[in-house]
Amino acid sequence: MRYARDHVTVTVPATSGNLGPGFDALGMALGVTDEVEVWALGSPSVEISVTGHGEGAVPLDESHLMVRAIRAAADRVGAPQTGLRIAARNSIAHGRGLGSSAAAVVAGIAAVRGLIDEPEALPNEAMLQIATEFEGHPDNAAPAIWGGATAAWMDDSGAHAVPLSLADGLETAVLVPTSVLPTKEARAVLPETVPHHDAAFNVGRAALLVAALSHAPEHLLAATEDRLHQGYRAPVMKSAAAMIARLRGEGLAAVVSGAGPSVLVMGRDLAAAGLATGAPDWAQGVGDDSWTVFHTVGPVPGVAVA
């Protein structure tokens, strides 16, 4: 495998995993994106610049997650390792349950697909396999790759995903707080086992959610009920719990976005419900936090390479 280009620009969306009851399985692309330029260099050097989220916090060497993903994807297709120059312009907040790590990994893999002379060697399915090796679960990587909403699962052969149909006019609004919660901490509070009746409850709600997303959005409020993770995580994300309680009390289908503490709302006419993009006055102070809203109408495309 050889390189046909020495420069690509990659755009990758934020994602929300779980969508309430679909723990580690359902995910959706959100209308917030990172843009990354990648150059393959003739020298062995690695040069990284980061602006926006992660600036001054992420490593600027071979340990950077995107560099590691580029290396893994190049090895997978038998492309030579090269020096790299990466310019990342990040709009996806870190540590907020918006799939920032999945976005970095998918962007790195997609960059390799754009650089090599046989991009078909890295189809979406292969990209998901590589990304899941980094992430451990595919619910964020899948919508980052395919866009829209996806259902993902794992078996003995690895990770798999299928896109889901979305009802016309379906909207999302993600409310991002100033507070941060590392995914590792959010997962640490989950129990090893759950009662059988709670598992059965979530199976029913997850099945209903697929139907609600595709053609019956009037059932989104009931379909986003969860008993597997949100209640257990509430003590470590009190601001998210307060925001979800307020929004669901108003009849809006609000859930924790991924591992939190951002909050995702799915439905229609969300701007009219006070969820237009911006920093609405009503949201400030809910859960003793400050909130910014990103509102999107319609499905969000997956990763793109130019």
N, C-alpha and C positions, 0 to 999 in steps of 0.2 A: 504494500500500500504506500502510495506517495502523496505528497501535498500538492494540490492544484492551485492553491491560493496561499498568500501569507498574511491575510488580514480578513477578519469578519467582525460584524457587529451583531450582538445577540440581545434580544429583548425577551424577558421572561417574567411571568406574572407572579404576584403573591398568591398564596393559596390558603384555604381553610380546610383543615381535616376534621373528620368526625361528623360534622353537620348535626350535632346532637346525638342521636342514637346509633349512628353508623361508625362506632369506635374502630379506628385503624382501618376502615374500609371505604367510607364515602369521603369525597373531597370535592372542592369547587375552586376554580380560578377566580381571582378577585381583580378589580380594576385598578391595581397599583402595580407598577413594574420597575424592575431594575434593567438598566441598559449597560452592556459590557462590550468593550472593544478588545479583541485579542489579536496580537501579532505573533507569528512564528518567526523567531530570530535565527540568524546563522551562528550567533555566538551562544555560549551556554548560559548566559545570564538570565535572571528572572527579575523583571522590573514591574512593580505593581503600584498603582495609584488608586485611592478610594476616596470618593466624595459622597457626602450624604451619610446615610446610616452606616455605622461601622467604621467611619473615618477616625483614625487614631486609636482604634480598639482591636481591629483584626490584624493578623500577622501579614507581613509584606514579603514573604519568602516562600520556599517550597512547601511549607506547612499550610499555606492558605488553602481553604477548602476547594476553591475553583481550580487551583493548580493541581491538587491531588486528583480531582475528577478528570481534568484534561489528561494527566498521565495515565490514569486507569483506562480511559476510553481509547487513547492511542495504543496502549498495549493490547487492548481487546481486538483491535482491527489490524494490528501489525504495522502501525505507522511509526516512523522514527520519532524519538524524543528530541525536542528542540529547546532552545532558549525561548523565553516568553516575555512579551510586554502586555500587561493587562491594565486597562483603564476602566474602572467600575464606577458607575453613577447610580447609587443605591437610593431608591425611594421606599423600599420595603423595610419597615422597622424591625430591629432585631429583638429577640426575647419577648415577642408579643403574640405568638401563636399565629403568625402569618406566613409560615413556611419559608423563612429567609434562608435557612440552610439548604432546603430542597431546591430553592431557586438558584443558589450558587452552584450546586452540584449539577443540576440540569443545564445551566448555562455553560458550564465547562464541557460537558459531554456534547452539547449542541455545537459548540465552537469547533470541536474536532470533526463533527459531521459536516460542517460547512467548509472546513479546510481541505479535507481529503478528496481525492479524485473519484472515489466511489462512495458517495454519501449513503447509498442504499445498504452499505455494510453496517450502518447504525440506524436501523428502523426504530420506530417508537418502542417496540417491545424490547429491543436490546438496550435502548436508553434506560428504560424502566428497570431492567435487571441490574444494570450498573449502579443506577441511582439508589436502588433499594439496598445494595451492599453497603452504601454509605449511611443511609437513613435508618435502616433496620425495619422499616415498614413503608408501604407504597402509597399511603393515602394522600400525601402532599405531592410527591413526585409525579403521580399519574395526572392530576389536573394541570400541573405545570407543563407537562409534555403535550397532552391532548387538548387542553383548554376545556371550557365549560364545566360540567360536573362528571365525575367518574366513579365507578365502583371498582375497587381493587381487592385482590386477595393473593395469598401465597400458598403454594403447595411444594411437593418435593422437587419440582423443576424450577422453582423460583417465584418471582412476582409476576402478576398478570393484572390487566385492567381492561375495562370496556367503557366507552363514553356513554353517558345517559342523555336521553332526550330531555329538553327543557321547554316548559310551556312558554308560549309567546308572551312577551311583556314581563317575564319574571325579572325581578330586580333584587339586588343585594345592597346592603349597607353594612360596612364594617366600622365599628366604633373602636378607636385605638386609644388606650389610656397612656398617661405618662409613666405609670408603673411598669416594671419589668418582672417577668417570672421565667426563669430558665426551664426548658422542657424537662430536664432531669429532675428538678424539684417537683414539677407538676406530676410526673409519673411516680415519684417516690411515695406519694400519699395514697396511691391506689392499692386496694387489697389484692391478695393473691387469688381469692375466690369471692364469688358473689352468690346470693341466694338464687335458686333455680327460678323462682317466680319473677325475679328481676331480670334475669337473662331472657326469659320468655317474653316479658314485657317489651324489652328492647328489640327482639326479633320482630315482633309485630309492628312496632313503631318504625323500624328501619325499612320494612317492606312497604308500609304506608308512605314513608317519605319518598321512595322512588316513584310511586304513583303520583304523589302530590307535586313533585318537581316536574314531572312530565306532562300531566294533563289535569291535575286536580288541586291547584294551589290553595283552594279554599280550605283544604285540610292540613295546611302547613303547621298551624299551631299545635294540633294534636300530634302530628307526625314528628315534631321535633322534641317531644318529651323524652327524657333519658333517665335511666337509673344505674348506669354502669360507671360513670366517671364524674359528671358535673357536681353531684352532691358531695362526693368525697373530696373534690378539689376546692369546694367553696371556702373552707377555712384559710387556704393559702392564696386565694384571689377574691378577697372580700369586695373589692370595687366591681369586679365582673359580676359577682353574685348579686350585688345591689342593682346594677344596671339591667341584668336579665330579669330580675323580679319586677322592676318598673316597666320594662317594655312588654313583657308577657302579660302583666296586669292590664296593659292597654290593648291586648289582643294581637300583639305582634310576635312573629315566630323568631324569637331571639335565642341564641345558643352561644356557648363558649366557642371561640374560634380556635380550633386545634387544641393546644395545651394552654391557651390563654396567655395573658388576661384580656385580649381583645374580645369583642362581642360581635357576632355575625347576626344580621337580620335578613330574612328572605321573605319576599312577598311582592306586592304590587302597590303602586302609589305611595312609595316610601318617602319621597320628598315632601308630599303633602302631610305626612305623619311626623314631620320635623327631622327627617333624616337626609336632607340634602347635604352635599359635600360642604364641609366647613367645620366650625367649632360652635355649635348651637348653644345659646345661653342656657337652655333648660338642662343640658347635659353636664354643665360644669358643676362640680361638687357632688355629683352622684357617686356614692361610695367613697367620698372624700378624695376624689380624683378629678383630673381634667381630661376631656375627651375630644378627639378629632374624628370626624365622620368622612368616609369615602363612599360615595353612592355611585352605583353602576346599573345601567339598564341593559338587559340582554346578556348572552353568553360572552365570556372573555376568551380571546384566542390563547392558545398555548404558546410555547416557546417558538420564536421566529429568528431566522438567521438571514442577514443581508451582507 
